[in-house]
C-alpha cells in the first residue's frame, strides 16, 4: 500500500510538475503577448497623437482659410463698388461729352447759318 501511495504521489507530483510547466509556458506566452500588446498600444498612441496634431493644424488652416475667404470677399465687394463708381463716372462723363458735342454741333450750325447770311449779304 505504501508503494501504491508512493507511486500515486510520484504520479501526482509528475502531473503537478507538468501542470506547473504548462502554467509557466502559458505565463511566458501571456507575458510575450502582453509585451506585444504594450508595443502595439504605444504605436497606436503615437499615431493617435500625430493625428491629433494633424487635426489641430487642419483646424488652424481652416480658420486661416475662413479669414482669407472673408478678406477676399471684402476685396471683391470693394472692387465691385469701385467698378460701379467708375461706371457711374464714365456715364456722367459720356453724358457731359455728348452734351458738349451737341453744343459744338449747334455752334457750328449757327456759324454756318451766319456765314451763309453774310455771303448772301455780300
C-alpha positions in Angstrom: 0.0 0.0 0.0 2.8 2.3 0.8 4.3 1.6 -2.6 1.0 2.4 -4.3 0.7 5.6 -2.2 4.3 6.5 -3.2 3.6 5.7 -6.9 0.4 7.7 -6.7 2.2 10.6 -5.1 5.0 10.3 -7.7 2.4 10.3 -10.5 0.6 13.3 -8.8 4.0 15.0 -8.5 4.7 14.5 -12.2 1.2 15.7 -13.1 1.7 18.8 -10.9 5.2 19.4 -12.4 3.7 19.1 -15.9 0.8 21.4 -14.9 3.4 23.9 -13.4 5.4 23.7 -16.6 2.3 24.3 -18.7 1.4 27.2 -16.4 4.9 28.7 -16.8 4.7 28.3 -20.6 1.3 30.0 -20.5 2.6 32.7 -18.3 5.6 33.3 -20.6 3.2 33.3 -23.6 1.0 35.8 -21.8 4.0 38.0 -20.9 5.1 37.9 -24.6 1.6 38.7 -25.7 1.4 41.5 -23.1 4.7 42.9 -24.3 3.5 42.8 -27.9 0.2 44.4 -26.9 2.0 47.2 -25.0 4.2 47.8 -28.0 1.2 48.0 -30.3 -0.6 50.3 -27.8 2.4 52.6 -27.7 2.5 52.7 -31.5 -1.3 53.3 -31.6 -1.0 56.1 -29.0 1.8 57.7 -31.0 -0.3 57.5 -34.2 -3.2 59.0 -32.4 -1.1 61.9 -31.1 0.2 62.5 -34.6 -3.4 62.5 -35.9 -4.5 64.9 -33.2 -1.6 67.2 -34.1 -2.6 67.0 -37.7 -6.2 67.7 -36.8 -5.1 70.7 -34.8 -3.1 72.0 -37.8 -6.0 71.4 -40.1 -8.4 73.3 -37.8 -5.9 76.2 -37.7 -5.6 76.0 -41.5 -9.4 76.0 -41.8 -9.6 79.0 -39.5 -7.0 80.8 -41.6 -8.8 79.8 -44.8 -12.0 81.3 -43.5 -10.3 84.5 -42.6 -8.6 84.6 -46.0 -12.0 84.0 -47.7 -13.6 86.8 -45.7 -10.8 89.2 -46.6 -11.0 88.2 -50.3 -14.8 88.6 -50.3 -14.3 92.1 -48.8 -11.8 92.9 -51.5 -14.2 91.6 -54.2 -17.0 93.7 -52.8 -14.8 96.8 -52.7 -13.7 96.1 -56.3 -17.3 95.8 -57.4 -18.2 99.1 -55.6 -15.2 100.8 -57.3 -16.2 99.4 -60.6 -19.8 100.7 -60.1 -18.4 104.1 -59.1 -16.2 104.1 -62.2 -19.1 103.2 -64.4 -21.2 105.9 -62.9 -18.4 108.5 -63.5 -18.0 107.1 -67.1 -21.7 107.5 -67.7 -21.6 111.1 -66.3 -18.6 111.9 -68.4 -20.1 110.4 -71.5 -23.3 112.4 -70.9 -21.3 115.6 -70.4 -19.3 114.9 -73.5 -22.4 114.2 -75.6 -23.9 117.5 -74.4 -20.7 119.4 -75.3 -20.6 117.7 -78.7 -24.3 118.7 -79.3 -23.5 122.2 -78.2 -20.5 122.3 -80.5 -22.6 121.0 -83.4 -25.2 123.7 -82.7 -22.5 126.3 -82.6 -21.1 125.0 -86.0 -24.6 125.2 -87.5 -25.1 128.7 -86.1 -21.8 129.8 -87.6 -22.7 128.1 -90.9 -26.0 130.0 -91.0 -24.3 133.2 -90.0 -21.7 132.6 -92.7 -24.4 131.9 -95.3 -26.2 135.1 -94.2 -23.0 137.1 -94.6 -22.4 135.6 -98.0 -26.0 136.4 -99.0 -25.4 140.0 -97.9 -22.3 140.3 -100.0 
